[in-house]
Amino acid sequence: MTTELDNLHNGADGENDKKLNPLENSEKSTDNESDKQDLSEEGITDAPEKISEESVSQEESATMGTQEEMPGTQETEIQNESKEETSDEPESAQSEDADDYKSETNGEESDESEDSHEEEIPFKNYDELPLTVLIGEAKELLKNHPARKLREHFHQIRDAVKKQLEEDENSKKEAFVEAGGEETDFHYDNPQRREFNAVFNDYRKQLDAFYKEQEKSQQENLKERLQIIDELKALYQDTVDESSNIFTTFRQLKTRWHNAGPIPKAQAGNVFRTYFHHLDNFYEYLNLNKELREMDYAHNLQVRESIIKRAEELVEEENVQKALNELQYLHRLWKEEAVPVAEELREPTWQRFKELTHKIHDRKSELGEKIKAEQEENLKKKREILDNIKALTENADKKSHGEWQSGIKKLNALRESFLAVGRVPKEVNQKMWDEFKAATRDFNHAKNEFYKSLKTEQQTNLEKKQELLRIAKEHENSTDWNASVQVIKRIQADWKKIGHVPRKYSDSIWKEFKDACNKFFDNYKERGNQVNQQFEENLIKKEELLTEIKAFSAKENVQENLDAINDFNVRWNSIGKVPAPKMGINSEFNKVIGELVKSLGLTDHEIQDFKMASLVDQIKSGQDERLLDDEIRKARKLIDELEKEINQLETNVGFFANADQNSPLLKDVYRQIEEKRSRLTDTEIKLRKLHRIDFDEEVNDSGNAEESEG
């Protein structure tokens, strides 16, 4: 059964000439016409018209007519002679092949063959891209690629832009009518439409320039091909060169014809028929020179072998699309450069090439599977992105302003990732796009609801901060340093916890609050200089009082002496603090008072009671709660330490169960236990007295009550 590839082979050897490659799509030959039609539908200036048909020279037409109308007998004799000499051109080559080769002159087909070696321009999901991205994509395509290769891209982009503009226009028209306007009064204007029209017009101009350049190039190619025909005709009609020179010239003419490029379609049929007519005549001439013919056969066989070798390499090519594209070029090369060959080698070489072609074609399914796998992977990526977008909307009522701002950034990144992912299977493409729009719409709805509620919350925060501002202004001039500094620090901490306020009040209220706090702390720092001066004055007073105490002479009445000593304590504590380097004066005072008390001849118990009474008087007279708390804390700490020490000593005694009771070591342990128990008892009594201090009672009454208790 004759296949399309077989027809290709037969045409290449002069029996038939269908298409250069079965891979070629018949629609490619009409790309320019459809492109011009699409441009016309968009209101764009028509591309250059097809070149008007120009007839071949009268001499060529006359020659063609002479050959076609040659008497049957003479034509038969020439043809029979050719067959006997194993000519590669059958008798039908003069007429039928010339007609079939007309398709070879299609300029677009040649362009396709050339373009097949260029890198393909990838398509994107233009229907899913926003309007601004579409316009940017059109600009980038026009900037980086020739307009002639962008037809399908620009048509898809144009359709996507048109669809979005219509949706936007209908939406705004409905809003206009719902607002009470008349539909006839509605006017729609979108600057993005003008921007896209400008880009599309640039594309149109470049395409128009391409067609004009193509027309010029085709005219030049026509001149070249007509010149080649003249030279080919002269090659067998006006033979003056040696055989080797004729063969070289003939090969050069075939190469020039191969490289000449496309010509206007109107002249293509006549020109190619004329060329192959003279090619047939030349091969008839070659029949008279078998040596030249065999040289041509050998050369063409080498070309076939090189083509077959390259086809074998393409079978192993990893890039299937690249292999298919190059195979198309090899078929064209086979047709134009690898014929004729010896008859006994014609079919075997063709069968080898055809088998390799089938193997490469069989890999189309591999390409399809690869594309399918890529689309499935893209679908998986898009589903993952959709899940991440939906996750941003979860727990919307619990999100803070910062979380929403972070979510907006993440959404923008996810949107870009979604649009950057390639195509997905066609049957789920629209569904994925709808889910994407729904997910982003849900996020934006939840975000808008949050910020509506945030306005109410911000108003409440404003009222709270206004209250803190009021408190700060009340304390900005305060001199009650200990109390006010705690208040200012507290309201500063509360301020940080409150949250945002309406933007128009944010800066002003913060400035007022900060100024009030800064004013207080400036005063607080300034008071340090005053305090230092006060400390110096206190030092002078304490030095004078210490001198007075050292000069005190004890009287006979012990109680009077104790009252005087107690008065010294009260006066000393009422003076206040002294500079840190002079804190030693307090130790000196305690030493002098201790010696003075001992000089009165009191027992240890009386001295302890006196010190306790003095401490109580000092606390109550100064209303010093801090001192009271310190003494209670010290007493509790001492009680804990004594109890632990006593327990430890009693545990140690257990190790001396069999020891002599008169042992000095054992006696010393018992002595320590008794001393510590005595101190523990005294400290517990002191703690009870400290707990009973009441600042509302008179100092003396309290002191008497404690003495009687003791």
Buried (B, 14 or more C-beta within 10 A) or exposed (E): EEEEBBBBBBBBBBBBBBBBBBBBEEEBBEBBEEBBEBBEEBEBEEBBEBBEEEEBEEEBEEBBEEBEEEEEEEBEEBBEEBEEBBBBBBBBBBBBBBEBBBBBBBBBBBBBBEBBEEEEEEEBBBBBBEBEBBBBBBBEBBEEBEBBBBBEBBBBBBEBBEEBBEEBBEEBBEEBEEEEEEEEEBEEEBEBBEBBBEBBEBBBEBBBEBBEEBBEBBBEBBEBBBEBBBBBBEBBEEEEEEEEEBBEBBBEBBEBBEEBBBBBBBBBBBBBBBBBBBBBBBBBBBBEBEEBBEBBBEBBBEBBBBBBEBBBEBBEBEEBBBBBBBBBBBBBBBBBBBBBBBEEBBBEBBEBBBBBBEBBBEBBEEBEEEBEEEBEEBBEBBBBBBEBBBBBBEEBEEBEBEBBEEBBEBBEEBBEBBBEBBBBEEEBBEEBBEBBEEBBEBBEEBBEEBEEEBEEBBEEBBEBBBEBBEBBBEBBEBEEBEEBBEBBEEBBEBBEEBBBBEEEBBEEBBEBBBBBBEBBEEBBEEEEEEBEEBBEEBBEBBBEBBEEBEEEEBEEEEEEBBEBBBEBBBBBBEBBBBEEEBEEBBEBBEEBBEEBBEEBEBEEEBBBBBBBBBBBBBBBBBEBEEBBEEBBEBBBEBBEBBEEBBEEBEEBBEEBEEEEEEEEEBEEBBEBBEEBBEBBEBBBBBBEBBEEBEBEEEBEEBBEBBEEEE
